């Protein structure tokens, strides 16, 4: 009886631990590498000022050094400032979120 109860507790714990580890690995491989990419990942579609502030705070906490970034030469993503704006800002109406996207696009894809 004790072994059965123990396995009922242990198996869900192992599954949860594995899922959390997978999320961390996925985020490390495919997540943002800097503050500006973090904004581009989190701001599109933001509807409220509070949501924008939460996204900014999260990105600032994760990437405190805003100067650490490289301009992008992505294979699959936008290739220039205009494409960046179209992809990330076109569906965002909240002013702070939109301005954050404009700033991030400018940093990562400087206009030529």
Backbone as a printed PyTorch tensor [residue, N CA C, xyz], in Angstrom:
tensor([[[  0.8170,  -1.1970,   0.0000],
         [  0.0000,   0.0000,   0.0000],
         [  0.8610,   1.2630,   0.0000]],

        [[  1.9440,   1.2590,   0.8000],
         [  2.8070,   2.4290,   0.8660],
         [  3.5090,   2.6650,  -0.4690]],

        [[  3.9140,   1.5960,  -1.1240],
         [  4.6000,   1.7410,  -2.4120],
         [  3.6540,   2.3330,  -3.4460]],

        [[  2.4290,   1.8910,  -3.4510],
         [  1.4510,   2.4060,  -4.4060],
         [  1.1940,   3.9010,  -4.1730]],

        [[  1.0290,   4.3030,  -2.9320],
         [  0.8370,   5.7180,  -2.6050],
         [  2.0640,   6.5260,  -2.9990]],

        [[  3.2330,   5.9780,  -2.7310],
         [  4.4790,   6.6570,  -3.0740],
         [  4.5780,   6.8830,  -4.5860]],

        [[  4.2220,   5.8940,  -5.3920],
         [  4.2950,   6.0610,  -6.8490],
         [  3.2490,   7.0480,  -7.3520]],

        [[  2.1050,   7.1170,  -6.6800],
         [  1.0840,   8.0950,  -7.0760],
         [  1.5460,   9.5230,  -6.8190]],

        [[  2.4250,   9.6930,  -5.8680],
         [  2.9760,  11.0200,  -5.5760],
         [  4.2060,  11.2860,  -6.4350]],

        [[  5.0580,  10.2920,  -6.5700],
         [  6.3300,  10.4670,  -7.2660],
         [  6.1590,  10.7110,  -8.7640]],

        [[  5.3070,   9.9780,  -9.4120],
         [  5.1480,  10.1140, -10.8670],
         [  4.6790,  11.5130, -11.2660]],

        [[  3.6450,  12.0880, -10.6400],
         [  3.2720,  13.4680, -11.0130],
         [  4.3930,  14.4780, -10.7490]],

        [[  5.1510,  14.2940,  -9.6760],
         [  6.2690,  15.1950,  -9.4000],
         [  7.3280,  15.1090, -10.4910]],

        [[  7.6300,  13.9060, -10.9280],
         [  8.6150,  13.7370, -11.9970],
         [  8.1330,  14.3500, -13.3060]],

        [[  6.8690,  14.1690, -13.6130],
         [  6.3130,  14.7480, -14.8400],
         [  6.3710,  16.2730, -14.7880]],

        [[  6.0030,  16.8560, -13.6540],
         [  6.0510,  18.3200, -13.5170],
         [  7.4800,  18.8330, -13.6150]],

        [[  8.4200,  18.1460, -12.9900],
         [  9.8220,  18.5620, -13.0550],
         [ 10.3370,  18.4920, -14.4820]],

        [[ 10.0010,  17.4320, -15.1950],
         [ 10.4360,  17.2820, -16.5740],
         [  9.8440,  18.3840, -17.4490]],

        [[  8.5770,  18.7080, -17.2450],
         [  7.9320,  19.7590, -18.0400],
         [  8.5900,  21.1090, -17.7840]],

        [[  8.9160,  21.4120, -16.5390],
         [  9.5950,  22.6730, -16.2300],
         [ 10.9810,  22.7160, -16.8470]],

        [[ 11.6930,  21.6120, -16.8210],
         [ 13.0240,  21.5670, -17.4320],
         [ 12.9240,  21.7790, -18.9360]],

        [[ 11.9380,  21.1610, -19.5650],
         [ 11.7440,  21.3330, -21.0080],
         [ 11.4410,  22.7830, -21.3520]],

        [[ 10.6190,  23.4370, -20.5520],
         [ 10.2810,  24.8410, -20.8030],
         [ 11.5270,  25.7030, -20.7130]],

        [[ 12.3900,  25.4410, -19.7480],
         [ 13.6280,  26.2010, -19.6120],
         [ 14.5610,  25.9890, -20.7850]],

        [[ 14.6700,  24.7560, -21.2570],
         [ 15.5240,  24.4550, -22.4080],
         [ 14.9700,  25.1220, -23.6570]],

        [[ 13.6770,  25.0330, -23.8750],
         [ 13.0580,  25.6500, -25.0450],
         [ 13.2540,  27.1550, -25.0250]],

        [[ 13.0710,  27.7710, -23.8700],
         [ 13.2490,  29.2170, -23.7600],
         [ 14.7010,  29.5990, -24.0150]],

        [[ 15.6350,  28.7960, -23.5190],
         [ 17.0540,  29.0980, -23.7260],
         [ 17.4310,  28.9760, -25.1980]],

        [[ 16.8530,  28.0200, -25.9030],
         [ 17.1970,  27.8190, -27.3160],
         [ 16.4670,  28.7740, -28.2460]],

        [[ 15.2030,  29.0340, -27.9820],
         [ 14.3800,  29.7890, -28.9190],
         [ 13.8550,  31.1070, -28.3700]],

        [[ 14.1170,  31.4080, -27.1260],
         [ 13.6270,  32.6360, -26.5140],
         [ 14.4770,  33.8330, -26.9100]],

        [[ 14.1180,  34.9970, -26.4110],
         [ 14.8630,  36.2090, -26.7490],
         [ 16.2750,  36.1850, -26.1710]],

        [[ 17.2010,  36.8480, -26.8850],
         [ 18.5940,  36.9210, -26.4500],
         [ 18.9280,  38.2470, -25.7880]],

        [[ 18.0380,  39.2190, -25.8860],
         [ 18.3230,  40.5360, -25.3210],
         [ 17.0070,  41.2590, -25.0210]],

        [[ 17.1310,  42.4250, -24.4130],
         [ 15.9670,  43.2130, -23.9970],
         [ 15.0440,  43.5270, -25.1730]],

        [[ 15.6140,  43.9240, -26.2930],
         [ 14.8190,  44.3680, -27.4420],
         [ 14.0530,  43.2120, -28.0710]],

        [[ 14.6790,  42.0350, -28.1600],
         [ 13.9690,  40.8590, -28.6620],
         [ 12.8640,  40.4510, -27.6930]],

        [[ 13.1260,  40.6130, -26.4080],
         [ 12.1070,  40.3110, -25.3970],
         [ 10.8670,  41.1760, -25.6170]],

        [[ 11.0820,  42.4640, -25.8990],
         [  9.9410,  43.3480, -26.1760],
         [  9.1870,  42.8880, -27.4200]],

        [[  9.9150,  42.5140, -28.4640],
         [  9.2440,  42.0680, -29.6900],
         [  8.4750,  40.7720, -29.4620]],

        [[  8.9420,  39.9400, -28.5540],
         [  8.2230,  38.7030, -28.2410],
         [  6.9760,  38.9560, -27.4050]],

        [[  7.0380,  39.9470, -26.5110],
         [  5.9520,  40.0990, -25.5410],
         [  4.9400,  41.1990, -25.8590]],

        [[  5.3090,  42.2090, -26.6220],
         [  4.4250,  43.3660, -26.8150],
         [  3.3210,  43.2150, -27.8630]],

        [[  3.5470,  42.5160, -28.9680],
         [  2.4720,  42.4620, -29.9680],
         [  1.1620,  41.9410, -29.3800]],

        [[  0.0990,  42.6600, -29.6680],
         [ -1.2170,  42.2740, -29.1810],
         [ -1.5470,  42.7650, -27.7850]],

        [[ -0.6190,  43.4530, -27.1270],
         [ -0.8890,  43.9760, -25.7850],
         [ -2.0090,  45.0040, -25.8720]],

        [[ -2.9980,  44.8820, -25.0020],
         [ -4.1970,  45.7140, -25.0890],
         [ -4.2510,  46.8470, -24.0670]],

        [[ -3.5000,  46.7360, -22.9650],
         [ -3.6280,  47.7310, -21.8990],
         [ -2.2720,  48.3080, -21.5140]],

        [[ -2.3270,  49.4900, -20.9220],
         [ -1.1180,  50.1320, -20.4180],
         [ -0.4700,  49.2550, -19.3430]],

        [[ -1.2880,  48.6940, -18.4730],
         [ -0.7720,  47.8140, -17.4190],
         [ -0.0570,  46.6030, -17.9890]],

        [[ -0.6130,  46.0320, -19.0490],
         [  0.0340,  44.9030, -19.7090],
         [  1.3730,  45.2980, -20.3070]],

        [[  1.4160,  46.4920, -20.8880],
         [  2.6750,  46.9890, -21.4470],
         [  3.7190,  47.1620, -20.3550]],

        [[  3.3060,  47.7360, -19.2360],
         [  4.2360,  47.9370, -18.1210],
         [  4.7400,  46.6050, -17.5650]],

        [[  3.8680,  45.6060, -17.4910],
         [  4.2880,  44.2790, -17.0290],
         [  5.3140,  43.6790, -17.9740]],

        [[  5.0730,  43.7970, -19.2740],
         [  6.0180,  43.2610, -20.2520],
         [  7.3670,  43.9680, -20.1640]],

        [[  7.3510,  45.2790, -20.0260],
         [  8.5990,  46.0360, -19.9060],
         [  9.3510,  45.6070, -18.6470]],

        [[  8.6440,  45.5010, -17.5260],
         [  9.2870,  45.1010, -16.2660],
         [  9.8860,  43.7050, -16.3790]],

        [[  9.1680,  42.7830, -17.0160],
         [  9.6580,  41.4150, -17.1850],
         [ 10.9270,  41.4020, -18.0340]],

        [[ 10.9250,  42.1730, -19.1180],
         [ 12.0960,  42.2200, -19.9950],
         [ 13.2730,  42.9050, -19.3090]],

        [[ 12.9990,  43.9640, -18.5430],
         [ 14.0770,  44.6450, -17.8120],
         [ 14.6820,  43.7340, -16.7500]],

        [[ 13.8530,  42.9310, -16.1190],
         [ 14.3630,  42.0090, -15.1050],
         [ 15.2150,  40.9180, -15.7480]],

        [[ 14.7650,  40.4180, -16.8750],
         [ 15.4800,  39.3350, -17.5500],
         [ 16.7460,  39.8380, -18.2440]],

        [[ 16.7030,  41.0470, -18.7850],
         [ 17.8300,  41.6240, -19.5260],
         [ 18.0840,  43.0530, -19.0470]],

        [[ 18.7670,  43.2270, -17.9040],
         [ 18.9640,  44.5760, -17.3680],
         [ 19.8590,  45.4690, -18.2300]],

        [[ 20.7390,  44.8840, -19.0230],
         [ 21.6390,  45.6710, -19.8680],
         [ 21.0080,  45.8600, -21.2430]],

        [[ 20.4040,  47.0170, -21.4640],
         [ 19.7200,  47.2780, -22.7320],
         [ 20.6890,  47.5110, -23.8850]],

        [[ 21.9570,  47.7670, -23.5680],
         [ 22.9180,  48.0400, -24.6390],
         [ 23.4970,  46.7570, -25.2330]],

        [[ 23.2550,  45.6200, -24.6050],
         [ 23.8040,  44.3580, -25.0940],
         [ 22.8670,  43.7470, -26.1400]],

        [[ 23.1050,  44.0480, -27.3850],
         [ 22.3070,  43.4800, -28.4680],
         [ 23.1040,  43.5570, -29.7590]],

        [[ 22.6900,  42.7750, -30.7100],
         [ 23.2790,  42.8120, -32.0430],
         [ 22.1680,  43.0940, -33.0310]],

        [[ 22.4990,  43.8230, -34.0850],
         [ 21.4940,  44.0040, -35.1260],
         [ 21.2170,  42.6460, -35.7440]],

        [[ 20.0060,  42.4560, -36.1990],
         [ 19.5710,  41.1410, -36.6520],
         [ 19.7960,  40.9480, -38.1450]],

        [[ 20.1990,  39.7500, -38.4860],
         [ 20.2590,  39.2990, -39.8740],
         [ 19.5380,  37.9590, -39.9290]],

        [[ 18.2820,  37.9750, -39.6130],
         [ 17.5150,  36.7390, -39.4680],
         [ 17.1920,  36.1070, -40.8150]],

        [[ 17.1580,  34.7910, -40.8070],
         [ 16.7900,  34.0460, -42.0050],
         [ 15.2720,  34.0250, -42.1560]],

        [[ 14.5530,  33.8300, -41.0520],
         [ 13.1060,  33.6660, -41.1140],
         [ 12.3260,  34.9170, -40.7190]],

        [[ 12.9170,  35.7970, -39.9460],
         [ 12.2040,  36.9690, -39.4500],
         [ 12.3190,  38.1500, -40.3880]],

        [[ 11.9690,  39.3230, -39.8910],
         [ 12.0600,  40.5400, -40.7020],
         [ 13.5070,  40.7960, -41.1260]],

        [[ 13.6550,  41.4150, -42.2810],
         [ 14.9930,  41.6900, -42.7930],
         [ 15.3630,  43.1630, -42.6570]],

        [[ 14.3750,  44.0050, -42.3440],
         [ 14.6600,  45.4310, -42.2070],
         [ 13.6390,  46.0660, -41.2530]],

        [[ 13.8440,  47.3560, -41.0140],
         [ 13.0070,  48.1060, -40.0740],
         [ 11.5250,  48.0720, -40.4720]],

        [[ 11.2340,  48.2970, -41.7360],
         [  9.8460,  48.3090, -42.2000],
         [  9.1520,  46.9750, -42.0080]],

        [[  9.8460,  45.8880, -42.3280],
         [  9.2640,  44.5590, -42.1360],
         [  9.0510,  44.2550, -40.6550]],

        [[  9.9790,  44.7310, -39.8280],
         [  9.8380,  44.5460, -38.3760],
         [  8.5740,  45.2480, -37.8770]],

        [[  8.3840,  46.4880, -38.3070],
         [  7.1860,  47.2290, -37.8920],
         [  5.9200,  46.5300, -38.3610]],

        [[  5.9350,  46.0800, -39.5990],
         [  4.7460,  45.4140, -40.1430],
         [  4.4300,  44.1430, -39.3670]],

        [[  5.4550,  43.3660, -39.0650],
         [  5.2280,  42.0970, -38.3800],
         [  4.7740,  42.2920, -36.9340]],

        [[  5.3990,  43.2130, -36.2130],
         [  5.1630,  43.3070, -34.7740],
         [  4.2010,  44.4180, -34.3540]],

        [[  4.1580,  45.5250, -35.0820],
         [  3.3660,  46.6720, -34.6230],
         [  1.9980,  46.7700, -35.2760]],

        [[  1.7760,  46.0610, -36.3590],
         [  0.5410,  46.2620, -37.1220],
         [ -0.7240,  45.8920, -36.3440]],

        [[ -0.6510,  44.9370, -35.4430],
         [ -1.8390,  44.5090, -34.6920],
         [ -1.8580,  45.0480, -33.2640]],

        [[ -0.9950,  46.0240, -32.9640],
         [ -0.8870,  46.5380, -31.5980],
         [ -1.3790,  47.9700, -31.5480]],

        [[ -2.4270,  48.2190, -30.7750],
         [ -3.0240,  49.5480, -30.6910],
         [ -2.6100,  50.3140, -29.4360]],

        [[ -2.2210,  49.6210, -28.3810],
         [ -1.8790,  50.2860, -27.1220],
         [ -0.6230,  51.1360, -27.3440]],

        [[ -0.6700,  52.4400, -27.0260],
         [  0.4300,  53.3520, -27.3740],
         [  1.8000,  52.9790, -26.8010]],

        [[  1.8850,  52.5870, -25.5270],
         [  3.1850,  52.2480, -24.9520],
         [  3.7490,  50.9780, -25.5830]],

        [[  2.8940,  49.9940, -25.8170],
         [  3.3420,  48.7630, -26.4690],
         [  3.8330,  49.0650, -27.8800]],

        [[  3.0890,  49.8830, -28.5870],
         [  3.4630,  50.2440, -29.9620],
         [  4.7960,  50.9980, -29.9840]],

        [[  4.9840,  51.9450, -29.0630],
         [  6.2410,  52.6960, -29.0000],
         [  7.4060,  51.7790, -28.6370]],

        [[  7.1670,  50.8280, -27.7580],
         [  8.2130,  49.8700, -27.3850],
         [  8.6230,  49.0230, -28.5800]],

        [[  7.6480,  48.6230, -29.3860],
         [  7.9410,  47.8530, -30.5950],
         [  8.7330,  48.7060, -31.5800]],

        [[  8.3330,  49.9690, -31.7560],
         [  9.0680,  50.8650, -32.6590],
         [ 10.5230,  50.9990, -32.2110]],

        [[ 10.7390,  51.1790, -30.9120],
         [ 12.0960,  51.3090, -30.3840],
         [ 12.9100,  50.0370, -30.6060]],

        [[ 12.2860,  48.8880, -30.3550],
         [ 12.9880,  47.6150, -30.5280],
         [ 13.3430,  47.3830, -31.9950]],

        [[ 12.4220,  47.6710, -32.8850],
         [ 12.7080,  47.5130, -34.3190],
         [ 13.8460,  48.4350, -34.7440]],

        [[ 13.8580,  49.6480, -34.2140],
         [ 14.9100,  50.6100, -34.5550],
         [ 16.2750,  50.1100, -34.0840]],

        [[ 16.3070,  49.5190, -32.8830],
         [ 17.5730,  49.0040, -32.3510],
         [ 18.0670,  47.7830, -33.1180]],

        [[ 17.1560,  46.8700, -33.4200],
         [ 17.5570,  45.6090, -34.0400],
         [ 17.6840,  45.6900, -35.5550]],

        [[ 16.9470,  46.5800, -36.1760],
         [ 16.9520,  46.7410, -37.6360],
         [ 17.0860,  48.2210, -37.9580]],

        [[ 18.2520,  48.8200, -37.7200],
         [ 18.3870,  50.2680, -37.9320],
         [ 18.0550,  50.6500, -39.3730]],

        [[ 17.2750,  51.7180, -39.5610],
         [ 16.9610,  52.1610, -40.9250],
         [ 18.2460,  52.5310, -41.6620]],

        [[ 18.2990,  52.1850, -42.9060],
         [ 19.5050,  52.4550, -43.7170],
         [ 19.4010,  53.7890, -44.3960]]])
